[in-house]
Amino acid sequence: VEIEDDCEEDDEWGVQTSAGCCLQKLSLLLGAKVIPQVVELYGQHFERRVAGKNAALIALGAITEVPDKRAIGEILAGSLSMLLNMFQDSSIKVREAISWVISKVCEHHGDVLT
């Protein structure tokens, strides 16, 4: 969800956070069926403005718990260097989002980092 709420406090639930939680639960329920849509979203927004990058990262992090660990693990392994480069993004929101994504990768796909 590429909506940026100017009134959103950092510690509050916003549109992107709640959409990410919803996607996380859907990925647990639907499994690998959600992966192609999230990968497409990520690809469309990778080079875009901050709100798009942030939304794409939240979506990617939200599906790291998908039951088919191999399917998402392969995608994460293939894009790891690109993801790690996002720590250099000029936006603090993008850097915060990538930090969260990498923490989810460590939690559920540690082997990708070794």
A tleap script that builds the chain and sets N, CA, C and O, in Angstrom:
source leaprc.protein.ff14SB
mol = sequence {
  NVAL GLU ILE GLU ASP ASP CYS GLU GLU ASP
  ASP GLU TRP GLY VAL GLN THR SER ALA GLY
  CYS CYS LEU GLN LYS LEU SER LEU LEU LEU
  GLY ALA LYS VAL ILE PRO GLN VAL VAL GLU
  LEU TYR GLY GLN HIE PHE GLU ARG ARG VAL
  ALA GLY LYS ASN ALA ALA LEU ILE ALA LEU
  GLY ALA ILE THR GLU VAL PRO ASP LYS ARG
  ALA ILE GLY GLU ILE LEU ALA GLY SER LEU
  SER MET LEU LEU ASN MET PHE GLN ASP SER
  SER ILE LYS VAL ARG GLU ALA ILE SER TRP
  VAL ILE SER LYS VAL CYS GLU HIE HIE GLY
  ASP VAL LEU CTHR
}
set mol.1.N position { 0.854 -1.157 0.000 }
set mol.1.CA position { 0.000 0.000 0.000 }
set mol.1.C position { 0.899 1.219 0.000 }
set mol.1.O position { 1.607 1.469 0.976 }
set mol.2.N position { 0.882 1.971 -1.068 }
set mol.2.CA position { 1.752 3.130 -1.215 }
set mol.2.C position { 1.000 4.395 -0.813 }
set mol.2.O position { 0.673 5.235 -1.652 }
set mol.3.N position { 0.735 4.512 0.471 }
set mol.3.CA position { 0.082 5.694 1.013 }
set mol.3.C position { 0.960 6.199 2.133 }
set mol.3.O position { 1.326 5.445 3.034 }
set mol.4.N position { 1.293 7.454 2.081 }
set mol.4.CA position { 2.116 8.030 3.128 }
set mol.4.C position { 1.238 8.953 3.958 }
set mol.4.O position { 0.668 9.912 3.438 }
set mol.5.N position { 1.132 8.666 5.230 }
set mol.5.CA position { 0.305 9.438 6.136 }
set mol.5.C position { 1.195 10.433 6.857 }
set mol.5.O position { 2.001 10.048 7.703 }
set mol.6.N position { 1.052 11.728 6.523 }
set mol.6.CA position { 1.892 12.758 7.127 }
set mol.6.C position { 1.691 12.878 8.628 }
set mol.6.O position { 2.593 13.322 9.339 }
set mol.7.N position { 0.526 12.492 9.118 }
set mol.7.CA position { 0.223 12.614 10.542 }
set mol.7.C position { 0.673 11.395 11.332 }
set mol.7.O position { 0.564 11.372 12.558 }
set mol.8.N position { 1.164 10.409 10.654 }
set mol.8.CA position { 1.524 9.148 11.295 }
set mol.8.C position { 2.756 9.320 12.179 }
set mol.8.O position { 3.805 9.772 11.719 }
set mol.9.N position { 2.617 8.961 13.433 }
set mol.9.CA position { 3.737 8.965 14.353 }
set mol.9.C position { 4.546 7.694 14.135 }
set mol.9.O position { 4.008 6.689 13.672 }
set mol.10.N position { 5.827 7.728 14.463 }
set mol.10.CA position { 6.681 6.563 14.254 }
set mol.10.C position { 6.227 5.340 15.028 }
set mol.10.O position { 6.375 4.220 14.540 }
set mol.11.N position { 5.674 5.524 16.233 }
set mol.11.CA position { 5.292 4.393 17.066 }
set mol.11.C position { 3.823 4.007 16.920 }
set mol.11.O position { 3.336 3.154 17.663 }
set mol.12.N position { 3.115 4.615 15.984 }
set mol.12.CA position { 1.699 4.324 15.799 }
set mol.12.C position { 1.495 3.407 14.609 }
set mol.12.O position { 2.338 3.294 13.719 }
set mol.13.N position { 0.339 2.755 14.632 }
set mol.13.CA position { -0.049 1.955 13.480 }
set mol.13.C position { -0.500 2.901 12.384 }
set mol.13.O position { -1.281 3.820 12.630 }
set mol.14.N position { -0.020 2.680 11.205 }
set mol.14.CA position { -0.439 3.459 10.051 }
set mol.14.C position { -0.934 2.523 8.972 }
set mol.14.O position { -1.040 1.313 9.175 }
set mol.15.N position { -1.232 3.091 7.839 }
set mol.15.CA position { -1.761 2.307 6.726 }
set mol.15.C position { -0.758 1.242 6.288 }
set mol.15.O position { -1.129 0.084 6.096 }
set mol.16.N position { 0.516 1.626 6.128 }
set mol.16.CA position { 1.506 0.658 5.666 }
set mol.16.C position { 1.747 -0.440 6.691 }
set mol.16.O position { 1.873 -1.608 6.320 }
set mol.17.N position { 1.813 -0.096 7.953 }
set mol.17.CA position { 2.050 -1.090 8.994 }
set mol.17.C position { 0.897 -2.075 9.081 }
set mol.17.O position { 1.110 -3.286 9.154 }
set mol.18.N position { -0.310 -1.562 9.073 }
set mol.18.CA position { -1.460 -2.463 9.168 }
set mol.18.C position { -1.610 -3.306 7.899 }
set mol.18.O position { -2.003 -4.470 7.976 }
set mol.19.N position { -1.303 -2.736 6.744 }
set mol.19.CA position { -1.349 -3.515 5.500 }
set mol.19.C position { -0.286 -4.618 5.524 }
set mol.19.O position { -0.527 -5.732 5.058 }
set mol.20.N position { 0.889 -4.297 6.071 }
set mol.20.CA position { 1.944 -5.303 6.191 }
set mol.20.C position { 1.543 -6.445 7.110 }
set mol.20.O position { 1.832 -7.606 6.819 }
set mol.21.N position { 0.883 -6.129 8.214 }
set mol.21.CA position { 0.412 -7.172 9.137 }
set mol.21.C position { -0.655 -8.038 8.478 }
set mol.21.O position { -0.673 -9.257 8.651 }
set mol.22.N position { -1.533 -7.407 7.729 }
set mol.22.CA position { -2.563 -8.156 7.005 }
set mol.22.C position { -1.910 -9.092 5.984 }
set mol.22.O position { -2.286 -10.260 5.882 }
set mol.23.N position { -0.938 -8.583 5.232 }
set mol.23.CA position { -0.238 -9.405 4.250 }
set mol.23.C position { 0.509 -10.551 4.918 }
set mol.23.O position { 0.563 -11.656 4.377 }
set mol.24.N position { 1.078 -10.301 6.075 }
set mol.24.CA position { 1.766 -11.365 6.809 }
set mol.24.C position { 0.809 -12.505 7.128 }
set mol.24.O position { 1.140 -13.673 6.925 }
set mol.25.N position { -0.363 -12.172 7.622 }
set mol.25.CA position { -1.350 -13.208 7.966 }
set mol.25.C position { -1.847 -13.920 6.722 }
set mol.25.O position { -2.061 -15.132 6.744 }
set mol.26.N position { -2.035 -13.176 5.627 }
set mol.26.CA position { -2.456 -13.797 4.372 }
set mol.26.C position { -1.381 -14.754 3.851 }
set mol.26.O position { -1.699 -15.815 3.313 }
set mol.27.N position { -0.116 -14.378 4.012 }
set mol.27.CA position { 0.964 -15.254 3.537 }
set mol.27.C position { 1.023 -16.541 4.347 }
set mol.27.O position { 1.352 -17.600 3.813 }
set mol.28.N position { 0.708 -16.452 5.628 }
set mol.28.CA position { 0.659 -17.667 6.450 }
set mol.28.C position { -0.493 -18.567 6.021 }
set mol.28.O position { -0.382 -19.792 6.054 }
set mol.29.N position { -1.586 -17.957 5.624 }
set mol.29.CA position { -2.768 -18.704 5.210 }
set mol.29.C position { -2.642 -19.248 3.785 }
set mol.29.O position { -2.959 -20.410 3.528 }
set mol.30.N position { -2.178 -18.404 2.865 }
set mol.30.CA position { -2.156 -18.762 1.450 }
set mol.30.C position { -0.825 -19.335 0.980 }
set mol.30.O position { -0.745 -19.919 -0.100 }
set mol.31.N position { 0.199 -19.174 1.772 }
set mol.31.CA position { 1.503 -19.727 1.426 }
set mol.31.C position { 2.145 -19.032 0.241 }
set mol.31.O position { 2.059 -17.812 0.097 }
set mol.32.N position { 2.784 -19.813 -0.598 }
set mol.32.CA position { 3.577 -19.303 -1.709 }
set mol.32.C position { 2.755 -18.571 -2.768 }
set mol.32.O position { 3.327 -17.926 -3.647 }
set mol.33.N position { 1.449 -18.656 -2.704 }
set mol.33.CA position { 0.598 -17.974 -3.691 }
set mol.33.C position { 0.781 -16.458 -3.663 }
set mol.33.O position { 0.541 -15.792 -4.670 }
set mol.34.N position { 1.202 -15.906 -2.528 }
set mol.34.CA position { 1.362 -14.452 -2.424 }
set mol.34.C position { 2.712 -13.966 -2.941 }
set mol.34.O position { 2.881 -12.776 -3.205 }
set mol.35.N position { 3.661 -14.863 -3.085 }
set mol.35.CA position { 5.025 -14.466 -3.447 }
set mol.35.C position { 5.092 -13.731 -4.788 }
set mol.35.O position { 5.708 -12.667 -4.845 }
set mol.36.N position { 4.492 -14.242 -5.873 }
set mol.36.CA position { 4.626 -13.527 -7.159 }
set mol.36.C position { 4.108 -12.091 -7.126 }
set mol.36.O position { 4.705 -11.203 -7.733 }
set mol.37.N position { 3.011 -11.862 -6.427 }
set mol.37.CA position { 2.463 -10.509 -6.363 }
set mol.37.C position { 3.388 -9.568 -5.589 }
set mol.37.O position { 3.566 -8.414 -5.978 }
set mol.38.N position { 3.969 -10.054 -4.508 }
set mol.38.CA position { 4.869 -9.218 -3.721 }
set mol.38.C position { 6.155 -8.947 -4.494 }
set mol.38.O position { 6.671 -7.830 -4.459 }
set mol.39.N position { 6.672 -9.944 -5.184 }
set mol.39.CA position { 7.885 -9.756 -5.979 }
set mol.39.C position { 7.623 -8.734 -7.087 }
set mol.39.O position { 8.477 -7.895 -7.375 }
set mol.40.N position { 6.452 -8.803 -7.700 }
set mol.40.CA position { 6.086 -7.830 -8.730 }
set mol.40.C position { 6.004 -6.418 -8.139 }
set mol.40.O position { 6.518 -5.465 -8.725 }
set mol.41.N position { 5.361 -6.290 -6.988 }
set mol.41.CA position { 5.256 -4.995 -6.312 }
set mol.41.C position { 6.646 -4.455 -5.997 }
set mol.41.O position { 6.930 -3.280 -6.230 }
set mol.42.N position { 7.496 -5.305 -5.472 }
set mol.42.CA position { 8.845 -4.894 -5.118 }
set mol.42.C position { 9.597 -4.405 -6.358 }
set mol.42.O position { 10.258 -3.367 -6.320 }
set mol.43.N position { 9.492 -5.148 -7.441 }
set mol.43.CA position { 10.167 -4.766 -8.677 }
set mol.43.C position { 9.675 -3.442 -9.234 }
set mol.43.O position { 10.463 -2.659 -9.764 }
set mol.44.N position { 8.386 -3.188 -9.119 }
set mol.44.CA position { 7.811 -1.948 -9.628 }
set mol.44.C position { 8.228 -0.732 -8.818 }
set mol.44.O position { 8.312 0.369 -9.364 }
set mol.45.N position { 8.491 -0.905 -7.534 }
set mol.45.CA position { 8.734 0.232 -6.663 }
set mol.45.C position { 10.177 0.376 -6.196 }
set mol.45.O position { 10.486 1.291 -5.432 }
set mol.46.N position { 11.053 -0.495 -6.633 }
set mol.46.CA position { 12.423 -0.461 -6.133 }
set mol.46.C position { 13.123 0.867 -6.427 }
set mol.46.O position { 13.827 1.391 -5.563 }
set mol.47.N position { 12.948 1.410 -7.605 }
set mol.47.CA position { 13.639 2.643 -7.986 }
set mol.47.C position { 12.781 3.879 -7.783 }
set mol.47.O position { 13.186 4.973 -8.177 }
set mol.48.N position { 11.629 3.741 -7.190 }
set mol.48.CA position { 10.706 4.866 -7.046 }
set mol.48.C position { 10.953 5.669 -5.787 }
set mol.48.O position { 11.960 5.515 -5.097 }
set mol.49.N position { 9.989 6.532 -5.521 }
set mol.49.CA position { 10.100 7.421 -4.364 }
set mol.49.C position { 10.030 6.642 -3.053 }
set mol.49.O position { 9.755 5.442 -3.045 }
set mol.50.N position { 10.275 7.326 -1.968 }
set mol.50.CA position { 10.401 6.711 -0.651 }
set mol.50.C position { 9.158 5.903 -0.267 }
set mol.50.O position { 9.294 4.771 0.199 }
set mol.51.N position { 7.971 6.442 -0.445 }
set mol.51.CA position { 6.746 5.732 -0.038 }
set mol.51.C position { 6.620 4.397 -0.761 }
set mol.51.O position { 6.201 3.407 -0.161 }
set mol.52.N position { 6.974 4.359 -2.028 }
set mol.52.CA position { 6.914 3.111 -2.790 }
set mol.52.C position { 7.941 2.103 -2.335 }
set mol.52.O position { 7.638 0.916 -2.211 }
set mol.53.N position { 9.159 2.562 -2.084 }
set mol.53.CA position { 10.208 1.669 -1.587 }
set mol.53.C position { 9.826 1.110 -0.226 }
set mol.53.O position { 9.980 -0.083 0.035 }
set mol.54.N position { 9.327 1.984 0.634 }
set mol.54.CA position { 8.946 1.575 1.975 }
set mol.54.C position { 7.825 0.535 1.921 }
set mol.54.O position { 7.882 -0.477 2.618 }
set mol.55.N position { 6.819 0.782 1.103 }
set mol.55.CA position { 5.710 -0.162 0.964 }
set mol.55.C position { 6.191 -1.504 0.429 }
set mol.55.O position { 5.763 -2.557 0.903 }
set mol.56.N position { 7.074 -1.467 -0.554 }
set mol.56.CA position { 7.599 -2.708 -1.129 }
set mol.56.C position { 8.417 -3.487 -0.105 }
set mol.56.O position { 8.334 -4.714 -0.046 }
set mol.57.N position { 9.204 -2.783 0.699 }
set mol.57.CA position { 10.000 -3.460 1.729 }
set mol.57.C position { 9.110 -4.061 2.808 }
set mol.57.O position { 9.355 -5.179 3.261 }
set mol.58.N position { 8.092 -3.340 3.219 }
set mol.58.CA position { 7.172 -3.879 4.219 }
set mol.58.C position { 6.483 -5.131 3.677 }
set mol.58.O position { 6.314 -6.113 4.399 }
set mol.59.N position { 6.089 -5.093 2.414 }
set mol.59.CA position { 5.457 -6.262 1.799 }
set mol.59.C position { 6.430 -7.438 1.762 }
set mol.59.O position { 6.047 -8.567 2.072 }
set mol.60.N position { 7.665 -7.190 1.393 }
set mol.60.CA position { 8.665 -8.261 1.338 }
set mol.60.C position { 8.910 -8.854 2.721 }
set mol.60.O position { 8.937 -10.074 2.882 }
set mol.61.N position { 9.088 -7.995 3.712 }
set mol.61.CA position { 9.306 -8.482 5.072 }
set mol.61.C position { 8.113 -9.252 5.608 }
set mol.61.O position { 8.269 -10.201 6.376 }
set mol.62.N position { 6.922 -8.838 5.200 }
set mol.62.CA position { 5.703 -9.477 5.696 }
set mol.62.C position { 5.559 -10.918 5.236 }
set mol.62.O position { 4.907 -11.720 5.905 }
set mol.63.N position { 6.154 -11.253 4.109 }
set mol.63.CA position { 5.977 -12.625 3.603 }
set mol.63.C position { 7.140 -13.548 3.948 }
set mol.63.O position { 7.191 -14.675 3.455 }
set mol.64.N position { 8.065 -13.103 4.772 }
set mol.64.CA position { 9.207 -13.963 5.108 }
set mol.64.C position { 8.815 -15.199 5.903 }
set mol.64.O position { 9.578 -16.164 5.966 }
set mol.65.N position { 7.629 -15.180 6.512 }
set mol.65.CA position { 7.177 -16.331 7.290 }
set mol.65.C position { 6.332 -17.304 6.474 }
set mol.65.O position { 5.772 -18.251 7.027 }
set mol.66.N position { 6.237 -17.082 5.175 }
set mol.66.CA position { 5.427 -17.960 4.324 }
set mol.66.C position { 5.844 -19.417 4.562 }
set mol.66.O position { 7.036 -19.706 4.675 }
set mol.67.N position { 4.878 -20.331 4.639 }
set mol.67.CA position { 5.213 -21.725 4.943 }
set mol.67.C position { 6.226 -22.378 3.990 }
set mol.67.O position { 7.007 -23.231 4.413 }
set mol.68.N position { 6.220 -21.987 2.713 }
set mol.68.CA position { 7.164 -22.555 1.756 }
set mol.68.C position { 8.482 -21.784 1.849 }
set mol.68.O position { 8.748 -20.882 1.055 }
set mol.69.N position { 9.291 -22.153 2.823 }
set mol.69.CA position { 10.540 -21.436 3.103 }
set mol.69.C position { 11.499 -21.441 1.914 }
set mol.69.O position { 12.227 -20.472 1.699 }
set mol.70.N position { 11.503 -22.521 1.147 }
set mol.70.CA position { 12.430 -22.615 0.023 }
set mol.70.C position { 12.118 -21.572 -1.050 }
set mol.70.O position { 13.028 -20.946 -1.594 }
set mol.71.N position { 10.839 -21.388 -1.353 }
set mol.71.CA position { 10.446 -20.456 -2.416 }
set mol.71.C position { 10.870 -19.028 -2.099 }
set mol.71.O position { 11.464 -18.356 -2.942 }
set mol.72.N position { 10.574 -18.564 -0.901 }
set mol.72.CA position { 10.940 -17.192 -0.536 }
set mol.72.C position { 12.432 -17.093 -0.249 }
set mol.72.O position { 13.037 -16.047 -0.488 }
set mol.73.N position { 13.033 -18.161 0.257 }
set mol.73.CA position { 14.467 -18.172 0.517 }
set mol.73.C position { 15.280 -17.962 -0.744 }
set mol.73.O position { 16.290 -17.258 -0.720 }
set mol.74.N position { 14.854 -18.563 -1.847 }
set mol.74.CA position { 15.554 -18.396 -3.123 }
set mol.74.C position { 15.478 -16.946 -3.603 }
set mol.74.O position { 16.452 -16.404 -4.125 }
set mol.75.N position { 14.328 -16.337 -3.424 }
set mol.75.CA position { 14.155 -14.941 -3.828 }
set mol.75.C position { 15.025 -14.038 -2.960 }
set mol.75.O position { 15.694 -13.138 -3.467 }
set mol.76.N position { 15.015 -14.279 -1.671 }
set mol.76.CA position { 15.829 -13.473 -0.757 }
set mol.76.C position { 17.315 -13.633 -1.060 }
set mol.76.O position { 18.057 -12.651 -1.065 }
set mol.77.N position { 17.744 -14.850 -1.309 }
set mol.77.CA position { 19.161 -15.096 -1.609 }
set mol.77.C position { 19.575 -14.372 -2.887 }
set mol.77.O position { 20.669 -13.813 -2.963 }
set mol.78.N position { 18.696 -14.384 -3.892 }
set mol.78.CA position { 19.003 -13.732 -5.159 }
set mol.78.C position { 19.016 -12.215 -5.090 }
set mol.78.O position { 19.641 -11.565 -5.927 }
set mol.79.N position { 18.346 -11.652 -4.122 }
set mol.79.CA position { 18.274 -10.195 -4.024 }
set mol.79.C position { 18.993 -9.636 -2.799 }
set mol.79.O position { 18.855 -8.452 -2.489 }
set mol.80.N position { 19.749 -10.464 -2.110 }
set mol.80.CA position { 20.383 -10.040 -0.859 }
set mol.80.C position { 21.309 -8.838 -1.030 }
set mol.80.O position { 21.239 -7.899 -0.238 }
set mol.81.N position { 22.166 -8.844 -2.035 }
set mol.81.CA position { 23.096 -7.713 -2.199 }
set mol.81.C position { 22.340 -6.425 -2.497 }
set mol.81.O position { 22.719 -5.360 -2.010 }
set mol.82.N position { 21.282 -6.508 -3.285 }
set mol.82.CA position { 20.457 -5.340 -3.573 }
set mol.82.C position { 19.788 -4.842 -2.290 }
set mol.82.O position { 19.726 -3.638 -2.044 }
set mol.83.N position { 19.291 -5.771 -1.481 }
set mol.83.CA position { 18.658 -5.393 -0.218 }
set mol.83.C position { 19.663 -4.732 0.719 }
set mol.83.O position { 19.370 -3.699 1.319 }
set mol.84.N position { 20.836 -5.320 0.843 }
set mol.84.CA position { 21.857 -4.763 1.736 }
set mol.84.C position { 22.289 -3.365 1.300 }
set mol.84.O position { 22.611 -2.524 2.139 }
set mol.85.N position { 22.296 -3.115 -0.005 }
set mol.85.CA position { 22.644 -1.783 -0.503 }
set mol.85.C position { 21.625 -0.727 -0.082 }
set mol.85.O position { 21.938 0.464 -0.072 }
set mol.86.N position { 20.420 -1.150 0.262 }
set mol.86.CA position { 19.393 -0.192 0.669 }
set mol.86.C position { 19.700 0.441 2.023 }
set mol.86.O position { 19.066 1.427 2.398 }
set mol.87.N position { 20.654 -0.105 2.755 }
set mol.87.CA position { 21.100 0.545 3.989 }
set mol.87.C position { 21.758 1.895 3.693 }
set mol.87.O position { 21.923 2.718 4.594 }
set mol.88.N position { 22.131 2.118 2.438 }
set mol.88.CA position { 22.762 3.371 2.029 }
set mol.88.C position { 21.751 4.385 1.489 }
set mol.88.O position { 22.136 5.484 1.091 }
set mol.89.N position { 20.473 4.032 1.469 }
set mol.89.CA position { 19.442 4.930 0.945 }
set mol.89.C position { 19.442 6.241 1.734 }
set mol.89.O position { 19.728 6.251 2.932 }
set mol.90.N position { 19.126 7.322 1.072 }
set mol.90.CA position { 19.118 8.627 1.728 }
set mol.90.C position { 17.946 8.810 2.691 }
set mol.90.O position { 17.984 9.697 3.545 }
set mol.91.N position { 16.918 7.991 2.566 }
set mol.91.CA position { 15.734 8.123 3.423 }
set mol.91.C position { 15.850 7.266 4.687 }
set mol.91.O position { 16.149 6.074 4.614 }
set mol.92.N position { 15.614 7.877 5.820 }
set mol.92.CA position { 15.632 7.139 7.091 }
set mol.92.C position { 14.505 6.115 7.128 }
set mol.92.O position { 14.670 5.044 7.713 }
set mol.93.N position { 13.356 6.423 6.512 }
set mol.93.CA position { 12.244 5.470 6.502 }
set mol.93.C position { 12.619 4.203 5.738 }
set mol.93.O position { 12.268 3.100 6.159 }
set mol.94.N position { 13.319 4.349 4.633 }
set mol.94.CA position { 13.761 3.186 3.857 }
set mol.94.C position { 14.791 2.399 4.654 }
set mol.94.O position { 14.745 1.169 4.673 }
set mol.95.N position { 15.717 3.084 5.310 }
set mol.95.CA position { 16.722 2.391 6.121 }
set mol.95.C position { 16.084 1.663 7.303 }
set mol.95.O position { 16.515 0.568 7.662 }
set mol.96.N position { 15.065 2.265 7.906 }
set mol.96.CA position { 14.341 1.581 8.986 }
set mol.96.C position { 13.624 0.344 8.451 }
set mol.96.O position { 13.641 -0.713 9.082 }
set mol.97.N position { 12.996 0.483 7.285 }
set mol.97.CA position { 12.263 -0.641 6.703 }
set mol.97.C position { 13.203 -1.780 6.324 }
set mol.97.O position { 12.887 -2.946 6.562 }
set mol.98.N position { 14.357 -1.459 5.736 }
set mol.98.CA position { 15.279 -2.524 5.354 }
set mol.98.C position { 15.871 -3.185 6.590 }
set mol.98.O position { 16.167 -4.380 6.568 }
set mol.99.N position { 16.047 -2.432 7.657 }
set mol.99.CA position { 16.519 -3.031 8.911 }
set mol.99.C position { 15.523 -4.066 9.408 }
set mol.99.O position { 15.909 -5.149 9.846 }
set mol.100.N position { 14.248 -3.731 9.339 }
set mol.100.CA position { 13.206 -4.667 9.761 }
set mol.100.C position { 13.182 -5.899 8.849 }
set mol.100.O position { 13.062 -7.026 9.332 }
set mol.101.N position { 13.295 -5.686 7.529 }
set mol.101.CA position { 13.299 -6.810 6.581 }
set mol.101.C position { 14.469 -7.745 6.878 }
set mol.101.O position { 14.290 -8.961 6.933 }
set mol.102.N position { 15.653 -7.191 7.069 }
set mol.102.CA position { 16.825 -8.029 7.343 }
set mol.102.C position { 16.656 -8.758 8.672 }
set mol.102.O position { 17.107 -9.896 8.802 }
set mol.103.N position { 16.020 -8.135 9.659 }
set mol.103.CA position { 15.772 -8.846 10.920 }
set mol.103.C position { 14.833 -10.022 10.700 }
set mol.103.O position { 15.003 -11.073 11.319 }
set mol.104.N position { 13.840 -9.860 9.822 }
set mol.104.CA position { 12.928 -10.963 9.495 }
set mol.104.C position { 13.666 -12.056 8.720 }
set mol.104.O position { 13.411 -13.243 8.920 }
set mol.105.N position { 14.567 -11.658 7.848 }
set mol.105.CA position { 15.369 -12.639 7.107 }
set mol.105.C position { 16.233 -13.431 8.080 }
set mol.105.O position { 16.323 -14.654 7.974 }
set mol.106.N position { 16.868 -12.745 9.026 }
set mol.106.CA position { 17.693 -13.429 10.030 }
set mol.106.C position { 16.852 -14.389 10.859 }
set mol.106.O position { 17.291 -15.496 11.168 }
set mol.107.N position { 15.654 -13.969 11.218 }
set mol.107.CA position { 14.782 -14.779 12.059 }
set mol.107.C position { 14.274 -16.034 11.347 }
set mol.107.O position { 14.173 -17.098 11.958 }
set mol.108.N position { 13.957 -15.911 10.071 }
set mol.108.CA position { 13.302 -17.022 9.370 }
set mol.108.C position { 14.144 -17.665 8.269 }
set mol.108.O position { 13.823 -18.763 7.814 }
set mol.109.N position { 15.213 -17.002 7.836 }
set mol.109.CA position { 16.017 -17.526 6.726 }
set mol.109.C position { 17.494 -17.233 6.949 }
set mol.109.O position { 18.174 -16.756 6.040 }
set mol.110.N position { 17.990 -17.506 8.129 }
set mol.110.CA position { 19.371 -17.226 8.475 }
set mol.110.C position { 20.380 -17.811 7.507 }
set mol.110.O position { 21.456 -17.249 7.303 }
set mol.111.N position { 20.029 -18.940 6.914 }
set mol.111.CA position { 20.947 -19.595 5.980 }
set mol.111.C position { 21.215 -18.744 4.746 }
set mol.111.O position { 22.241 -18.927 4.091 }
set mol.112.N position { 20.325 -17.825 4.414 }
set mol.112.CA position { 20.523 -16.941 3.272 }
set mol.112.C position { 21.725 -16.021 3.494 }
set mol.112.O position { 22.388 -15.611 2.541 }
set mol.113.N position { 21.993 -15.703 4.751 }
set mol.113.CA position { 23.064 -14.768 5.067 }
set mol.113.C position { 24.419 -15.440 5.221 }
set mol.113.O position { 25.428 -14.749 5.367 }
set mol.114.N position { 24.471 -16.744 5.192 }
set mol.114.CA position { 25.754 -17.422 5.377 }
set mol.114.C position { 26.365 -17.868 4.082 }
set mol.114.O position { 27.448 -18.454 4.080 }
savepdb mol mol.pdb
quit
